[in-house]
Amino acid sequence: MTTTDNRPTPAPKAPEPPRRPLAAVRNAWRGLVSMRTALVLLFLLALASVPGALLPQRSLNVQKVDAYIVAHPTFGPLMNRVGLFEVFASPWFAAVYVLLFVSLIGCLLPRSWDHAKNLRARPVPAPRNLARLPHHHESTIDLDVDAAAEQVQASLRRWRTARHEGTGDRAGEVVISAERGHLREWGNLVFHFSLVGLLIGIGVGKLFGYEGQVIALADGGPASEFCNTSTAAYDSFRAGLNEDGTGLVPFCVKVDTFTATYLPSGQASSFNANVEYQSGDDLTTGTWRPYDLRVNSPLRLDGDRVYLLGHGFAPTFTVTYPDGETRTQTLQFRPEDATTFLSSGTLRFDPPAGLYPDADDRRRNQIAVTGLFAPTANLDGTILSSSNPQLNDPQVAVDVLRGDAGLDSGAPQSIFTLDPKLEASGRLVREARVNLKQGESTTLSDGTTVQFASVTQWVSLQTSHDPGQVYVLIFAVTMTAGLMASLVVKRRRVWVRLVPGPTGPDGSRSRTVVEVGGLARTDQAGWGEEFDRLTTTIAPTTSTTPSPTLTTPGDTPR
């Protein structure tokens, strides 16, 4: 017996579409250069900059970064691993930056080409039914069509116009198309291109710029002078990614005096430093030129700028050893209170080599002076504070210690504080705790005297070199101008249809029906009033037709 398989034959499978990797690349490129993607990347760039403003950055202060990581043992190392303490030098920030550039440029170039074509194109013909437009006006004037067309074009002389002659069932009509407001799109393009230029200017500044900070005494002496010839001249120096500090513009600055003016309440009203500088040929001739350096008036030298950042006080201590030799040192103290300028600092003195021939004995007899300085002393018992930032009654409250102050250790030390481990381990021993007025001194157990001799002021200066700063300013101005143009200018179009009026008894037509329609790209306030003024100029009303439907002999209603 034979069996027959009656199962239906399956339909053949449709062939799989061929893979097109180029299509995926094309779609990805189109998505990248869209304006929506550019806005998202701009938002991401702003969001990525937030950690750089809120968290300490290693390029500015390594000590603060280390202290932050120690204070946050759980999240600190993780944040360090992802580069949150070096935001502006991190690969992910650079990736967002570059993608934003590519997206903006890829988006703006086609828009610029389209806008150029629109400028060359004639205004478009009128819609068939002008009454459906948001703004519409209809009237009759005592002129024939040609004379009315000349009057309309004269009224629209500041508009881009085009004349269209009617054909077919609209034979005899004349339509004047006019448009205005292309400056709006120009402003939009200028804004976005300026944004690209602004980002480029900032990037150039970060690549080829540098900043250096230095503290100089305001007494005209050797410690008041610095020269921009090496990074070693600065207390801190931050170079751009393509700047190693070997191509600095040479100049020298010397601080002669510093003056701070205060209100009766103690609030500062002005700061100015009288400085002298050398640059260019002055360096070879030895000529010093004066300049009044103020907070918002930097000294500009061959593309570099010297800013006045801050100020403080630098006490002078003199140590007189039993053999009569002296050591004098002036060092800046750090303001702990910005209102009263109560300051703290530390000085370290190495004894004369002849007094202690043995190196170990000399190391064990180093002297450290650490404590507080008040420009206007205010004592609560023996507790020193300051009541005014002016130098009215200078006093210090210091600890004098003898021992190994760490001068020979080779390790970096703070100029404002002592390492607490030195005293805790017994390497430093406190020998005196005193309050001293200017000129007073204290005597140690071996006859050594420590005198608070005098006080001078110091200023903090910053040298800044940013080759992209001028371009950033220019693009910021053009970006603002472009934004204002894109917000204020209205893109609008007007169509004026001129239809011959009824035939007179003698067969002539001396009247023309004028129909005006207006359309704005965006419904902004003011366009309605402008349209009314325009229609009054184009076609003064002699009789108004209430209905938008017009008929002429041989025409169909429209």
FENSUL-V769713 format. One record per residue. N is the residue number from 1. PSI is psi in radians with two decimals (* if undefined). OMEGA is omega as a letter, one per 40 degrees, with the letter a starting at -180 (NA if undefined). D_LAST is the distance of its C-alpha to the last C-alpha in Angstrom with 1 decimal. Layout:
BEGIN
{{N	PSI	OMEGA	D_LAST} {N	PSI	OMEGA	D_LAST}}
END
This chain:
BEGIN
{{1	2.37	a	82.1} {2	2.30	i	78.9} {3	2.55	a	76.0} {4	2.28	i	72.4} {5	1.89	a	70.0} {6	0.14	a	66.8} {7	2.44	a	65.0} {8	2.50	i	61.6} {9	2.21	a	61.4} {10	2.51	i	59.4} {11	2.49	i	56.3} {12	2.48	a	56.8} {13	2.44	i	55.7} {14	2.41	i	52.6} {15	2.43	i	53.7} {16	2.42	i	53.3} {17	2.48	i	50.7} {18	2.49	i	52.4} {19	2.37	a	53.0} {20	1.53	a	51.1} {21	-0.53	i	52.8} {22	-0.52	i	50.7} {23	-0.70	i	47.5} {24	-0.70	i	49.2} {25	-0.73	i	50.1} {26	-0.74	i	46.6} {27	-0.68	i	45.2} {28	-0.70	i	47.8} {29	-0.74	i	47.0} {30	-0.69	i	43.3} {31	-0.63	a	44.3} {32	-0.69	a	46.7} {33	0.21	i	44.4} {34	2.68	a	41.6} {35	-0.56	i	41.0} {36	-0.75	i	41.8} {37	-0.69	i	45.2} {38	-0.72	i	45.9} {39	-0.70	i	45.3} {40	-0.75	i	47.6} {41	-0.63	i	50.3} {42	-0.70	i	50.1} {43	-0.72	i	50.7} {44	-0.65	i	53.6} {45	-0.74	i	55.1} {46	-0.69	i	55.0} {47	-0.65	i	56.5} {48	-0.38	i	59.2} {49	-0.28	a	60.2} {50	-0.83	i	61.1} {51	-0.55	i	64.5} {52	-0.42	i	65.4} {53	-0.48	a	65.0} {54	-0.54	a	66.7} {55	2.60	i	69.5} {56	2.47	a	72.3} {57	2.40	a	71.8} {58	-0.54	a	74.7} {59	-0.35	a	73.8} {60	-0.76	a	74.3} {61	1.76	a	77.2} {62	-0.64	a	79.0} {63	-0.71	i	81.3} {64	-0.64	i	78.5} {65	-0.81	i	77.0} {66	-0.72	i	80.4} {67	-0.65	i	81.0} {68	-0.72	i	77.6} {69	-0.68	i	78.5} {70	-0.68	a	81.9} {71	-0.35	i	80.4} {72	1.30	a	77.9} {73	-0.36	a	79.9} {74	-0.94	a	77.4} {75	-0.37	a	74.1} {76	-0.93	i	75.4} {77	-0.64	i	76.5} {78	-0.74	i	73.3} {79	-0.62	i	71.2} {80	-0.64	a	73.4} {81	-0.60	a	72.9} {82	0.02	i	69.1} {83	0.42	a	69.3} {84	-0.24	i	68.2} {85	0.02	i	71.0} {86	1.00	a	69.7} {87	-0.88	a	66.0} {88	-0.07	i	64.9} {89	0.12	a	67.2} {90	2.63	i	66.4} {91	-0.65	a	64.8} {92	-0.58	i	62.1} {93	-0.71	i	61.0} {94	-0.62	i	61.0} {95	-0.78	i	58.9} {96	-0.69	a	56.2} {97	-0.83	a	56.3} {98	-0.73	i	56.0} {99	-0.65	i	53.2} {100	-0.71	i	51.2} {101	-0.89	a	51.7} {102	-0.74	a	50.5} {103	-0.78	a	47.5} {104	-0.81	a	46.4} {105	-0.75	i	46.9} {106	-0.44	i	45.3} {107	-0.64	a	42.2} {108	-0.59	a	41.9} {109	-0.84	i	42.4} {110	-0.64	i	39.2} {111	-0.67	i	37.2} {112	-0.70	i	38.6} {113	-0.76	i	37.7} {114	-0.70	a	34.1} {115	-0.65	i	33.9} {116	-0.69	i	35.4} {117	-0.66	i	32.9} {118	-0.59	i	30.0} {119	-0.59	i	31.6} {120	-0.35	a	31.7} {121	2.62	i	28.1} {122	2.62	i	25.4} {123	2.47	a	22.8} {124	2.68	i	19.9} {125	2.92	a	16.5} {126	2.58	i	13.7} {127	2.78	a	11.6} {128	-0.65	a	8.1} {129	1.69	a	7.2} {130	-0.35	a	10.1} {131	-0.32	a	10.2} {132	-0.13	a	11.8} {133	2.75	a	14.6} {134	-0.57	i	17.9} {135	2.27	a	17.9} {136	2.49	i	15.1} {137	2.54	a	15.8} {138	2.33	a	14.2} {139	3.11	a	16.5} {140	2.36	i	17.6} {141	2.70	a	20.6} {142	1.07	i	23.0} {143	2.67	i	22.9} {144	3.07	a	21.5} {145	-0.77	a	19.3} {146	-0.77	i	22.4} {147	-0.66	i	24.4} {148	-0.67	i	21.6} {149	-0.70	i	21.4} {150	-0.69	i	25.2} {151	-0.72	a	25.2} {152	-0.78	a	22.8} {153	-0.57	i	24.9} {154	-0.63	i	28.1} {155	-0.44	a	26.9} {156	0.58	a	26.2} {157	-0.40	i	29.5} {158	0.06	i	30.7} {159	2.73	i	27.7} {160	2.07	a	27.3} {161	2.78	i	24.5} {162	2.45	a	22.9} {163	2.28	i	20.9} {164	2.26	i	18.3} {165	2.37	i	17.4} {166	2.60	i	14.2} {167	2.89	i	14.9} {168	-2.24	a	13.8} {169	-0.09	i	10.6} {170	0.38	i	10.4} {171	2.40	a	14.1} {172	-0.30	i	15.4} {173	2.72	i	13.5} {174	2.27	i	15.8} {175	2.21	i	15.4} {176	2.01	i	18.5} {177	2.31	a	19.2} {178	2.53	i	22.2} {179	2.70	a	24.3} {180	2.75	i	27.6} {181	0.33	i	30.2} {182	-0.30	i	31.7} {183	-0.41	i	35.0} {184	-0.81	i	34.3} {185	-0.63	i	34.6} {186	-0.78	i	37.6} {187	-0.69	i	39.2} {188	-0.78	i	38.8} {189	-0.72	i	40.4} {190	-0.70	i	43.1} {191	-0.82	a	43.9} {192	-0.67	i	44.4} {193	-0.61	i	46.3} {194	-0.60	i	48.4} {195	-0.73	i	49.2} {196	-0.78	i	50.4} {197	-0.63	i	52.5} {198	-0.78	i	53.9} {199	-0.67	i	55.0} {200	-0.75	i	56.6} {201	-0.73	i	58.4} {202	-0.72	i	59.8} {203	-0.70	i	60.9} {204	-0.71	i	62.6} {205	-0.68	i	64.4} {206	-0.48	a	65.6} {207	-0.78	a	66.8} {208	0.09	a	68.6} {209	3.04	i	69.3} {210	2.81	i	72.3} {211	2.39	i	73.7} {212	2.40	i	77.3} {213	2.44	i	78.9} {214	2.54	i	82.3} {215	2.23	a	84.5} {216	2.43	i	86.6} {217	2.49	a	89.2} {218	1.05	a	88.5} {219	0.06	i	91.9} {220	0.08	a	91.7} {221	-2.97	a	94.2} {222	-0.60	a	94.0} {223	-0.04	a	92.0} {224	0.01	a	89.4} {225	2.48	i	88.3} {226	2.67	a	86.2} {227	2.41	a	84.9} {228	1.11	i	81.8} {229	-0.28	a	83.7} {230	2.67	i	84.0} {231	-0.35	i	82.5} {232	-0.28	a	86.1} {233	-0.19	a	85.7} {234	2.66	i	83.2} {235	-0.59	i	83.9} {236	2.53	a	80.7} {237	2.29	i	78.4} {238	1.99	a	75.1} {239	2.69	i	74.0} {240	3.00	a	70.7} {241	-0.53	i	70.4} {242	0.36	a	71.2} {243	2.15	a	73.6} {244	0.08	i	77.3} {245	0.09	a	78.6} {246	-0.24	a	80.4} {247	0.66	a	78.1} {248	2.55	i	78.2} {249	2.12	a	77.8} {250	2.26	i	81.3} {251	2.85	i	81.8} {252	2.56	i	84.2} {253	2.38	i	83.8} {254	2.28	a	86.6} {255	2.07	a	86.2} {256	-0.94	a	88.6} {257	2.81	i	87.7} {258	2.39	a	85.2} {259	2.26	i	84.3} {260	2.28	i	82.5} {261	2.34	a	81.7} {262	2.62	i	81.5} {263	2.89	i	80.5} {264	-0.46	i	83.2} {265	-0.15	a	81.7} {266	-0.04	i	82.4} {267	2.37	a	78.8} {268	2.44	i	78.4} {269	-0.49	i	76.5} {270	2.65	i	76.9} {271	2.40	i	78.6} {272	2.48	i	79.6} {273	2.23	i	82.0} {274	1.96	a	83.7} {275	2.86	i	83.7} {276	2.60	a	84.8} {277	2.73	i	83.2} {278	2.41	i	83.9} {279	2.72	i	81.5} {280	-2.26	a	81.5} {281	-0.34	i	84.4} {282	-0.47	a	85.7} {283	-0.53	i	87.0} {284	-0.51	i	89.4} {285	-0.23	a	90.4} {286	0.37	a	90.8} {287	2.26	i	88.6} {288	2.33	a	87.2} {289	2.36	a	84.2} {290	2.70	i	83.5} {291	2.42	i	80.3} {292	1.75	a	79.3} {293	2.16	i	77.7} {294	3.01	a	75.5} {295	-0.78	a	73.4} {296	0.38	i	70.0} {297	1.38	a	71.5} {298	2.78	i	72.6} {299	2.14	a	74.8} {300	2.18	a	72.8} {301	1.80	i	74.9} {302	0.83	i	73.6} {303	-0.19	i	70.6} {304	2.71	i	72.6} {305	2.40	i	72.4} {306	2.07	a	75.3} {307	2.57	i	74.3} {308	1.99	a	76.5} {309	-0.80	a	75.9} {310	-3.08	a	78.7} {311	2.99	i	82.3} {312	-2.86	a	85.5} {313	2.59	a	89.2} {314	1.75	i	91.9} {315	2.64	i	95.4} {316	2.18	i	98.5} {317	2.47	i	101.5} {318	2.17	i	104.9} {319	2.13	i	107.3} {320	2.08	a	110.9} {321	2.88	a	113.2} {322	-0.49	a	116.9} {323	0.05	i	117.9} {324	-0.20	i	116.0} {325	2.61	a	113.1} {326	2.67	i	109.6} {327	2.20	a	106.2} {328	2.39	a	103.2} {329	2.36	i	99.6} {330	2.18	a	96.3} {331	2.48	a	93.4} {332	2.45	i	90.1} {333	2.59	a	89.7} {334	2.18	i	86.4} {335	2.17	i	84.8} {336	-0.42	i	84.7} {337	1.99	a	83.2} {338	-0.25	a	80.5} {339	-0.79	a	81.2} {340	-0.14	i	85.0} {341	0.60	i	85.5} {342	2.18	a	88.2} {343	2.78	i	88.7} {344	2.66	i	90.6} {345	3.08	a	92.2} {346	2.40	i	95.1} {347	2.52	i	97.6} {348	2.31	a	100.0} {349	2.29	i	103.3} {350	2.22	a	105.5} {351	2.79	i	109.2} {352	2.51	a	111.0} {353	-0.60	a	112.3} {354	-0.38	a	115.9} {355	-0.62	i	116.1} {356	1.58	a	115.6} {357	-0.58	a	116.7} {358	2.29	a	115.9} {359	-0.65	i	112.2} {360	-0.70	i	112.2} {361	-0.71	i	113.8} {362	-0.67	i	111.3} {363	-0.60	a	108.4} {364	-0.11	a	110.0} {365	0.42	i	110.2} {366	2.66	a	106.6} {367	2.36	i	105.2} {368	2.33	i	101.8} {369	2.06	a	100.5} {370	2.48	i	97.5} {371	-2.58	a	95.9} {372	2.65	i	93.9} {373	2.34	i	93.4} {374	2.14	i	92.4} {375	-0.60	i	91.6} {376	1.77	a	92.5} {377	2.49	i	94.9} {378	1.90	a	94.7} {379	2.32	i	97.5} {380	1.52	a	97.7} {381	-2.01	i	101.3} {382	0.02	i	101.3} {383	2.08	a	97.6} {384	2.34	i	95.8} {385	3.11	a	92.2} {386	2.45	a	90.4} {387	-0.15	a	89.2} {388	2.51	a	87.5} {389	-0.13	a	85.9} {390	2.71	a	87.9} {391	1.33	a	91.3} {392	-0.78	a	93.5} {393	1.35	a	96.1} {394	2.34	i	95.9} {395	2.78	i	97.7} {396	2.63	i	97.8} {397	1.87	a	98.7} {398	2.69	i	99.8} {399	2.33	i	101.7} {400	2.12	a	104.2} {401	2.58	i	104.9} {402	2.50	i	107.4} {403	-2.65	i	107.4} {404	1.81	a	105.1} {405	0.06	i	101.8} {406	0.26	a	100.2} {407	-0.49	a	100.5} {408	0.15	a	102.1} {409	-0.44	a	100.0} {410	-0.09	a	97.3} {411	2.53	i	94.6} {412	2.45	a	91.7} {413	2.69	i	92.2} {414	2.45	i	90.2} {415	-0.07	a	91.2} {416	-0.42	a	90.4} {417	2.76	i	92.2} {418	2.63	i	95.3} {419	2.04	a	95.3} {420	-0.36	a	96.5} {421	-0.46	a	98.3} {422	-0.75	i	100.8} {423	-0.63	a	102.1} {424	-0.56	a	101.9} {425	-0.06	a	104.0} {426	0.05	i	106.6} {427	-0.43	i	105.9} {428	2.35	a	105.0} {429	2.24	i	107.2} {430	2.29	i	106.2} {431	-0.30	i	108.9} {432	2.56	i	107.3} {433	1.92	a	104.5} {434	2.76	i	104.4} {435	2.23	a	102.3} {436	2.35	i	102.8} {437	2.92	i	102.0} {438	2.21	a	101.6} {439	-0.27	a	105.0} {440	2.81	a	106.5} {441	2.91	i	107.9} {442	2.60	a	109.3} {443	2.32	i	112.3} {444	3.09	a	112.5} {445	-0.51	a	115.6} {446	0.16	i	116.8} {447	-0.08	i	116.4} {448	2.36	i	113.0} {449	2.49	i	110.9} {450	2.06	a	107.1} {451	2.36	i	105.8} {452	1.70	a	102.3} {453	-0.86	a	102.6} {454	-3.07	i	99.3} {455	2.46	i	95.5} {456	3.05	a	92.8} {457	2.68	i	89.0} {458	2.75	i	86.9} {459	2.59	i	83.3} {460	2.14	a	80.9} {461	2.58	i	79.0} {462	2.22	i	76.3} {463	2.22	a	75.6} {464	2.30	i	72.0} {465	2.03	a	70.7} {466	1.69	a	67.0} {467	-0.26	a	65.6} {468	0.07	a	62.1} {469	-0.72	i	62.0} {470	-0.74	i	60.6} {471	-0.62	i	57.7} {472	-0.73	i	57.1} {473	-0.80	a	56.8} {474	-0.82	a	54.5} {475	-0.53	i	52.1} {476	-0.69	i	52.3} {477	-0.82	a	51.1} {478	-0.57	i	48.3} {479	-0.71	i	47.3} {480	-0.74	i	47.0} {481	-0.74	i	45.0} {482	-0.69	i	42.6} {483	-0.73	i	42.2} {484	-0.73	i	41.6} {485	-0.73	a	38.9} {486	-0.42	a	37.2} {487	-0.57	a	37.3} {488	-0.76	a	36.5} {489	2.41	i	33.9} {490	2.34	i	30.2} {491	2.07	a	27.9} {492	2.74	i	24.5} {493	2.57	i	21.5} {494	2.39	i	19.3} {495	2.33	i	16.3} {496	2.02	i	15.8} {497	2.17	a	12.9} {498	2.04	a	14.3} {499	2.27	i	12.4} {500	2.41	a	15.0} {501	-3.03	a	15.4} {502	2.66	a	16.5} {503	2.34	a	19.5} {504	3.06	i	22.9} {505	-0.56	a	25.8} {506	0.13	i	27.3} {507	0.03	i	24.2} {508	2.81	i	23.7} {509	1.83	a	20.9} {510	0.05	i	22.6} {511	2.61	a	19.8} {512	2.32	i	17.0} {513	2.16	a	14.1} {514	2.14	i	14.7} {515	2.18	a	12.6} {516	2.29	i	15.0} {517	2.47	a	14.9} {518	2.52	a	18.3} {519	2.27	i	19.8} {520	2.59	i	23.6} {521	-0.71	i	25.6} {522	2.55	a	27.4} {523	1.53	a	26.8} {524	2.69	i	29.7} {525	2.45	i	30.8} {526	-0.41	a	30.2} {527	-0.64	i	26.8} {528	-0.76	i	25.1} {529	-0.69	i	27.5} {530	-0.67	i	27.2} {531	-0.70	i	23.4} {532	-0.74	i	24.0} {533	-0.67	a	26.6} {534	-0.77	i	24.5} {535	-0.58	i	21.7} {536	-0.61	i	24.5} {537	-0.71	a	25.9} {538	-0.85	a	22.8} {539	1.53	i	21.2} {540	2.29	a	23.6} {541	2.20	i	21.9} {542	-0.56	i	22.7} {543	2.43	a	20.2} {544	2.31	i	17.7} {545	2.06	a	14.5} {546	-0.46	a	14.6} {547	2.47	i	11.1} {548	-0.10	a	8.6} {549	2.16	a	5.9} {550	2.50	i	6.6} {551	2.46	i	7.6} {552	2.73	a	10.3} {553	2.26	i	12.8} {554	-0.09	a	12.3} {555	2.73	i	8.5} {556	2.65	i	6.3} {557	2.52	a	3.8} {558	*	NA	0.0}}
END
